[in-house]
Amino acid sequence: MGEVDPVAINTLNHEPDIKYIVPGLKRGLDILKIFNRKRVQMNAPEIANELQVPRSTIFRLLQTLEYMDLIEKVPNTSNYKLAAGALGLGFEFLASLEITDFADPILEKLSNKTGLSAHVVIRDKTDVVFIAKKSAKLTFSSSVNIGTRLPAHGTVLGRVLLADLSKAELKKLYPESELVSFSKQTPESVDKLSQVLELDRVNGYAISEAYFEHGIGSIAAAIRDGSSKAVAAINVTYQLGTVEKSLINGLLLESVLAAAAELSRQLNYSDQKALRNVG
């Protein structure tokens, strides 16, 4: 008779056996779990004290988690925060429970008010990922699907998210000086992208005409959470030549900004927090 496979037995019983738990893996996951909306940054000593684990062990675990893009250093501090890779581990679950649950009714209201297709995306490194959408009923309908990835630097949705980064963070994200071009409007370098983002940052929104796709216009704004971080972006899209400029810069822009503000409030963002983070 062959040996009994403990993994197979455990799968059938559906109950974890403590003797098969890997301490190092558990400690690494424990580190990820202590970050939350109210505690978005922590340093190594704080983590060691929280988990009652030696600092030398915490240091090695943090180095490993940073290498795997699960956490990242906060610039000019000794603190760490969750990185985009951590979101990827439970993307579908997190998106369905948080942003998309709040986004669906807001997207529907935005689409009904403007008559246009509306979307919400998050950023995963140099891509934006569509996590919610509401297609227009009577006008041009969006062809993107949930899960679609587009280059952040080549879209206005990506621009309003990249505008939240410092120049150092932007250059770290794009170590190569040249950027892939998708249209005549795509910035050719990180320096030129930085100039575009500065204007987006000042405006608090981005409007494009054929910036990524020929014949398509888009109005986008960032969605912020309780830490004032831009965690997602919302937009509407329209066919060029079918919408008056006055409508684009008036009702449509106002509607997108209002939807972004409403969704941000749902995520515990407040303007007062943003003011405290300035300067």
Sine and cosine of phi, psi and omega as CSV:
sin_phi,cos_phi,sin_psi,cos_psi,sin_omega,cos_omega
0.00,0.00,0.71,-0.71,-0.01,-1.00
-0.96,0.27,0.19,-0.98,0.01,-1.00
-0.94,0.35,0.53,-0.85,0.03,-1.00
-0.98,0.18,0.76,-0.66,-0.01,-1.00
-0.99,0.12,0.93,-0.37,-0.03,-1.00
-0.89,0.45,-0.51,0.86,0.02,-1.00
-0.91,0.40,-0.65,0.76,0.02,-1.00
-0.91,0.42,-0.66,0.75,0.01,-1.00
-0.90,0.44,-0.70,0.71,-0.03,-1.00
-0.90,0.44,-0.58,0.81,0.02,-1.00
-0.90,0.43,-0.63,0.78,0.01,-1.00
-0.94,0.33,-0.63,0.78,-0.03,-1.00
-0.97,0.23,-0.39,0.92,-0.01,-1.00
0.87,0.49,0.41,0.91,0.05,-1.00
-0.77,-0.63,0.82,-0.57,-0.02,-1.00
-0.93,0.37,0.65,-0.76,0.04,-1.00
-0.99,-0.15,0.84,-0.55,-0.09,-1.00
-0.84,0.55,-0.48,0.88,-0.06,-1.00
-0.96,0.29,-0.25,0.97,0.02,-1.00
-0.99,-0.14,-0.01,1.00,-0.01,-1.00
-0.95,0.31,0.68,-0.73,0.02,-1.00
-1.00,-0.09,0.94,-0.35,-0.08,-1.00
-0.82,0.57,-0.69,0.73,-0.03,-1.00
-0.89,0.45,-0.68,0.74,0.02,-1.00
-0.91,0.42,-0.68,0.73,0.00,-1.00
-0.87,0.49,-0.68,0.73,0.00,-1.00
-0.90,0.43,-0.63,0.77,0.03,-1.00
-0.89,0.46,-0.68,0.74,0.03,-1.00
-0.93,0.36,-0.56,0.83,0.05,-1.00
-0.88,0.48,-0.61,0.79,0.03,-1.00
-0.88,0.47,-0.72,0.70,-0.01,-1.00
-0.89,0.46,-0.57,0.82,-0.09,-1.00
-0.97,0.26,-0.34,0.94,-0.04,-1.00
-0.99,0.16,-0.24,0.97,0.10,-1.00
-0.98,0.18,0.67,-0.74,0.05,-1.00
-0.46,-0.89,-0.09,-1.00,-0.08,-1.00
-0.88,0.47,-0.55,0.83,-0.01,-1.00
-1.00,0.04,-0.32,0.95,-0.02,-1.00
-0.76,-0.65,0.99,0.17,-0.12,-0.99
-1.00,0.03,-0.27,0.96,0.00,-1.00
-0.71,-0.70,0.61,-0.80,0.08,-1.00
-0.48,-0.87,0.48,-0.88,0.08,-1.00
-0.98,-0.19,0.13,-0.99,-0.09,-1.00
-0.86,0.51,-0.73,0.68,0.02,-1.00
-0.86,0.51,-0.63,0.78,0.01,-1.00
-0.91,0.42,-0.65,0.76,0.02,-1.00
-0.92,0.40,-0.68,0.73,0.02,-1.00
-0.87,0.49,-0.68,0.73,0.01,-1.00
-0.92,0.39,-0.66,0.75,-0.01,-1.00
-0.89,0.45,-0.67,0.74,-0.08,-1.00
-1.00,-0.08,-0.09,1.00,-0.02,-1.00
0.83,0.56,0.77,0.63,-0.01,-1.00
-0.80,-0.60,0.62,-0.79,0.01,-1.00
-0.82,0.58,0.59,-0.81,-0.04,-1.00
-0.87,0.49,-0.58,0.82,0.00,-1.00
-0.89,0.46,-0.61,0.79,0.04,-1.00
-0.93,0.36,-0.69,0.73,0.02,-1.00
-0.87,0.49,-0.65,0.76,0.00,-1.00
-0.86,0.52,-0.72,0.69,-0.01,-1.00
-0.91,0.41,-0.63,0.78,0.01,-1.00
-0.91,0.40,-0.66,0.75,0.01,-1.00
-0.90,0.43,-0.64,0.77,0.04,-1.00
-0.88,0.47,-0.65,0.76,0.00,-1.00
-0.92,0.39,-0.72,0.70,-0.02,-1.00
-0.91,0.41,-0.59,0.81,0.04,-1.00
-0.93,0.37,-0.65,0.76,0.04,-1.00
-0.87,0.50,-0.58,0.81,-0.02,-1.00
-1.00,0.03,0.14,0.99,0.04,-1.00
0.88,0.47,0.53,0.85,0.06,-1.00
-0.99,-0.10,-0.46,0.89,0.13,-0.99
-0.70,-0.71,0.26,-0.97,0.04,-1.00
-0.53,-0.85,0.41,-0.91,0.03,-1.00
-0.96,0.29,0.66,-0.75,0.12,-0.99
-0.99,0.16,0.83,-0.56,-0.06,-1.00
-0.79,0.61,0.67,-0.74,0.07,-1.00
0.90,0.43,0.35,0.94,0.05,-1.00
-0.64,-0.77,0.08,-1.00,0.09,-1.00
-0.98,-0.18,0.18,0.98,-0.05,-1.00
-1.00,0.07,0.35,-0.94,0.11,-0.99
-0.87,-0.49,0.41,-0.91,0.11,-0.99
-0.59,-0.81,0.26,-0.97,0.02,-1.00
-0.91,0.41,0.59,-0.81,0.03,-1.00
-0.96,-0.28,0.09,-1.00,-0.07,-1.00
-0.87,0.50,-0.50,0.87,-0.01,-1.00
-0.89,0.46,-0.50,0.86,0.02,-1.00
-0.92,0.39,-0.60,0.80,0.04,-1.00
-0.91,0.41,-0.61,0.79,-0.01,-1.00
-0.87,0.48,-0.49,0.87,-0.01,-1.00
-0.88,0.48,-0.62,0.78,-0.03,-1.00
-0.78,-0.63,0.62,0.78,-0.12,-0.99
-0.81,0.59,-0.80,0.60,-0.08,-1.00
-0.88,0.47,-0.66,0.75,-0.02,-1.00
-0.92,0.39,-0.75,0.66,-0.03,-1.00
-0.90,0.44,-0.69,0.73,-0.04,-1.00
-0.90,0.43,-0.64,0.77,-0.05,-1.00
-0.95,0.32,-0.52,0.85,-0.05,-1.00
-0.99,0.10,-0.48,0.88,-0.18,-0.98
-0.91,-0.41,-1.00,0.00,-0.16,-0.99
-0.86,0.51,-0.72,0.69,-0.08,-1.00
-0.93,0.36,-0.57,0.82,0.06,-1.00
-0.88,0.48,-0.68,0.73,0.04,-1.00
-0.96,0.29,-0.55,0.83,-0.14,-0.99
-0.96,0.28,-0.60,0.80,-0.13,-0.99
-0.80,0.60,-0.80,0.60,0.00,-1.00
-0.92,0.38,-0.52,0.85,0.01,-1.00
-0.94,0.33,-0.64,0.77,0.06,-1.00
-0.90,0.45,-0.66,0.75,0.00,-1.00
-0.89,0.45,-0.69,0.72,0.02,-1.00
-0.90,0.43,-0.67,0.74,0.00,-1.00
-0.89,0.45,-0.70,0.71,0.00,-1.00
-0.91,0.42,-0.67,0.74,0.00,-1.00
-0.91,0.42,-0.61,0.79,-0.05,-1.00
-0.95,0.31,-0.62,0.79,-0.08,-1.00
-0.99,-0.11,-0.35,0.94,-0.08,-1.00
0.97,0.24,0.27,0.96,-0.07,-1.00
-0.87,-0.49,0.29,-0.96,0.09,-1.00
-0.96,0.28,0.63,-0.77,-0.04,-1.00
-0.79,-0.61,0.52,-0.85,-0.08,-1.00
-0.62,-0.79,0.39,-0.92,0.17,-0.99
-0.79,-0.61,0.70,-0.71,0.03,-1.00
-0.77,-0.64,0.34,-0.94,0.22,-0.98
-0.86,-0.50,0.26,-0.97,0.04,-1.00
-0.98,-0.22,0.74,-0.68,0.13,-0.99
-0.85,-0.53,0.99,-0.13,-0.07,-1.00
0.86,0.51,-0.90,-0.43,-0.07,-1.00
-0.99,-0.13,0.18,0.98,0.03,-1.00
-0.90,-0.43,0.39,-0.92,0.28,-0.96
-0.95,-0.30,0.60,-0.80,-0.03,-1.00
-0.87,-0.50,0.82,-0.58,0.00,-1.00
-0.97,0.25,0.83,-0.56,-0.03,-1.00
-0.89,-0.46,-0.19,0.98,0.04,-1.00
-0.37,-0.93,0.52,-0.86,0.02,-1.00
-0.42,-0.91,0.40,-0.92,0.13,-0.99
-0.67,-0.75,0.93,-0.38,-0.04,-1.00
-0.98,0.20,0.57,-0.82,0.04,-1.00
-0.93,0.36,0.58,-0.82,-0.04,-1.00
-1.00,0.06,-0.60,0.80,-0.15,-0.99
-0.92,-0.38,-0.38,0.93,-0.05,-1.00
-0.94,-0.34,-0.25,-0.97,0.05,-1.00
-0.77,0.64,0.80,-0.59,-0.06,-1.00
-0.96,-0.27,0.66,-0.75,-0.02,-1.00
-0.92,0.38,0.60,-0.80,0.00,-1.00
-0.98,-0.20,-0.05,1.00,-0.02,-1.00
-0.97,0.25,0.48,-0.88,0.02,-1.00
-0.91,-0.41,0.31,-0.95,0.09,-1.00
-0.87,0.49,0.75,-0.66,-0.04,-1.00
0.99,-0.13,-0.21,0.98,0.04,-1.00
-0.87,0.49,0.69,-0.72,0.03,-1.00
-0.93,-0.37,0.69,-0.72,0.08,-1.00
-0.73,-0.68,0.44,-0.90,-0.01,-1.00
-0.92,0.40,0.78,-0.62,-0.06,-1.00
-0.87,0.49,-0.69,0.72,-0.08,-1.00
-0.95,0.30,-0.27,0.96,-0.05,-1.00
-0.99,-0.16,0.08,1.00,-0.02,-1.00
-0.73,-0.68,0.46,-0.89,0.03,-1.00
-0.95,0.31,-0.49,0.87,0.09,-1.00
-0.87,0.49,-0.68,0.74,0.04,-1.00
-0.93,0.37,-0.60,0.80,-0.02,-1.00
-0.88,0.48,-0.68,0.73,-0.05,-1.00
-0.94,0.34,-0.35,0.94,0.10,-1.00
-0.99,0.10,-0.66,0.75,0.03,-1.00
-0.92,0.40,-0.45,0.89,0.01,-1.00
-0.90,0.43,-0.26,0.96,0.02,-1.00
-0.99,0.16,-0.19,0.98,-0.04,-1.00
-1.00,0.01,0.47,-0.88,0.13,-0.99
-0.97,0.22,0.20,-0.98,0.02,-1.00
-0.88,0.47,-0.60,0.80,0.02,-1.00
-0.91,0.41,-0.68,0.74,0.02,-1.00
-0.91,0.41,-0.60,0.80,0.00,-1.00
-0.91,0.42,-0.68,0.74,-0.01,-1.00
-0.94,0.33,-0.50,0.87,0.08,-1.00
-0.93,0.36,-0.60,0.80,0.01,-1.00
-0.94,0.34,-0.59,0.81,0.01,-1.00
-0.86,-0.52,0.98,0.17,-0.04,-1.00
-0.91,0.41,-0.44,0.90,0.04,-1.00
-0.98,0.18,0.64,-0.77,-0.06,-1.00
-0.95,0.32,-0.53,0.85,-0.04,-1.00
-1.00,-0.09,0.55,-0.84,0.00,-1.00
-0.91,-0.42,0.51,-0.86,0.04,-1.00
-0.93,0.38,0.72,-0.69,-0.04,-1.00
-1.00,-0.10,0.67,-0.75,0.02,-1.00
-0.87,-0.50,-0.26,0.97,0.07,-1.00
-0.34,-0.94,0.05,-1.00,0.02,-1.00
-0.92,0.40,-0.32,0.95,-0.04,-1.00
-1.00,-0.02,-0.20,0.98,-0.04,-1.00
-0.91,0.42,0.79,-0.62,0.07,-1.00
-0.85,0.53,0.70,-0.72,-0.07,-1.00
-1.00,0.07,-0.23,0.97,-0.04,-1.00
-0.55,-0.83,0.23,-0.97,0.03,-1.00
-0.90,0.43,-0.60,0.80,0.02,-1.00
-0.89,0.45,-0.68,0.73,0.02,-1.00
-0.94,0.35,-0.59,0.81,0.07,-1.00
-0.89,0.46,-0.67,0.74,0.00,-1.00
-0.87,0.50,-0.60,0.80,0.03,-1.00
-0.92,0.40,-0.66,0.75,0.03,-1.00
-0.90,0.43,-0.68,0.74,-0.03,-1.00
-0.92,0.40,-0.54,0.84,0.03,-1.00
-0.88,0.47,-0.66,0.75,0.04,-1.00
-0.92,0.38,-0.67,0.74,0.06,-1.00
-0.87,0.49,-0.63,0.78,-0.02,-1.00
-0.91,0.42,-0.67,0.74,0.01,-1.00
-0.92,0.39,-0.69,0.73,-0.03,-1.00
-0.94,0.34,-0.60,0.80,-0.09,-1.00
1.00,0.09,0.22,0.98,0.02,-1.00
-0.25,-0.97,0.09,-1.00,0.07,-1.00
-0.61,-0.79,0.67,-0.74,0.06,-1.00
-0.82,-0.57,0.69,-0.72,-0.02,-1.00
-0.73,-0.69,0.42,-0.91,0.16,-0.99
-0.76,-0.65,0.94,-0.35,-0.02,-1.00
0.85,0.53,0.57,0.82,0.00,-1.00
-0.93,0.36,-0.64,0.77,0.02,-1.00
-0.91,-0.41,-0.70,0.72,-0.08,-1.00
-0.84,-0.54,0.74,-0.67,-0.04,-1.00
-0.86,0.51,0.75,-0.67,0.08,-1.00
0.99,0.11,0.02,1.00,-0.05,-1.00
-0.89,-0.46,0.73,-0.68,0.08,-1.00
-0.95,-0.32,0.38,-0.93,-0.04,-1.00
-0.50,-0.87,0.59,-0.80,0.11,-0.99
-0.84,-0.54,0.83,-0.56,-0.10,-0.99
-0.74,-0.68,0.48,-0.88,0.08,-1.00
-0.57,-0.82,0.44,-0.90,-0.03,-1.00
-0.99,0.14,0.48,-0.87,0.10,-0.99
-0.93,-0.38,0.78,-0.62,-0.08,-1.00
-0.91,-0.42,0.46,-0.89,0.02,-1.00
-0.98,-0.22,-0.19,-0.98,-0.06,-1.00
-0.90,0.44,-0.31,0.95,0.04,-1.00
-1.00,-0.05,0.07,1.00,-0.03,-1.00
0.96,0.28,0.17,0.99,0.03,-1.00
-0.99,0.16,0.63,-0.77,0.08,-1.00
-0.97,0.24,0.97,-0.25,-0.10,-0.99
-0.98,-0.19,-0.23,0.97,-0.02,-1.00
-0.33,-0.94,0.10,-0.99,0.05,-1.00
-0.61,-0.79,0.49,-0.87,-0.02,-1.00
-0.81,-0.59,0.54,-0.84,0.01,-1.00
-0.46,-0.89,0.17,-0.99,0.24,-0.97
-0.80,-0.59,0.48,-0.88,0.03,-1.00
-0.83,-0.56,0.48,-0.88,-0.04,-1.00
-0.50,-0.87,0.36,-0.93,0.06,-1.00
-0.99,0.14,0.73,-0.68,0.02,-1.00
-0.90,0.45,0.63,-0.78,0.01,-1.00
1.00,-0.01,-0.13,0.99,-0.02,-1.00
-0.96,-0.29,-0.13,0.99,-0.05,-1.00
-0.79,-0.62,0.75,-0.66,0.00,-1.00
-0.93,0.35,0.54,-0.84,0.01,-1.00
-0.85,0.52,-0.63,0.77,-0.02,-1.00
-0.89,0.46,-0.54,0.84,0.03,-1.00
-0.96,0.28,-0.64,0.77,0.01,-1.00
-0.88,0.48,-0.76,0.66,-0.04,-1.00
-0.99,0.12,-0.07,1.00,0.00,-1.00
-0.93,-0.36,-0.98,-0.20,-0.10,-0.99
-0.84,0.55,-0.70,0.71,-0.07,-1.00
-0.91,0.41,-0.75,0.66,0.01,-1.00
-0.88,0.47,-0.71,0.70,0.01,-1.00
-0.87,0.50,-0.63,0.78,-0.02,-1.00
-0.93,0.37,-0.66,0.75,0.03,-1.00
-0.91,0.42,-0.71,0.71,0.01,-1.00
-0.90,0.45,-0.62,0.78,0.02,-1.00
-0.92,0.39,-0.64,0.77,0.03,-1.00
-0.91,0.41,-0.66,0.75,0.04,-1.00
-0.89,0.46,-0.66,0.75,0.00,-1.00
-0.92,0.40,-0.65,0.76,0.00,-1.00
-0.91,0.42,-0.69,0.72,0.01,-1.00
-0.93,0.38,-0.59,0.81,0.06,-1.00
-0.89,0.45,-0.65,0.76,0.04,-1.00
-0.89,0.45,-0.59,0.81,0.05,-1.00
-0.89,0.46,-0.46,0.89,0.00,-1.00
-0.99,-0.12,0.32,0.95,0.09,-1.00
0.95,0.31,0.39,0.92,0.08,-1.00
-0.99,0.12,0.58,-0.81,0.12,-0.99
-0.64,-0.77,0.52,-0.85,-0.01,-1.00
-0.88,0.47,-0.51,0.86,-0.01,-1.00
-0.90,0.44,-0.60,0.80,0.05,-1.00
-0.91,0.43,-0.64,0.77,0.00,-1.00
-0.90,0.44,-0.65,0.76,0.00,-1.00
-0.89,0.45,-0.61,0.80,0.00,-1.00
-0.93,0.36,-0.40,0.92,-0.05,-1.00
-1.00,0.01,-0.07,1.00,-0.02,-1.00
-0.99,0.11,0.68,-0.73,0.12,-0.99
1.00,0.07,0.00,0.00,0.00,0.00
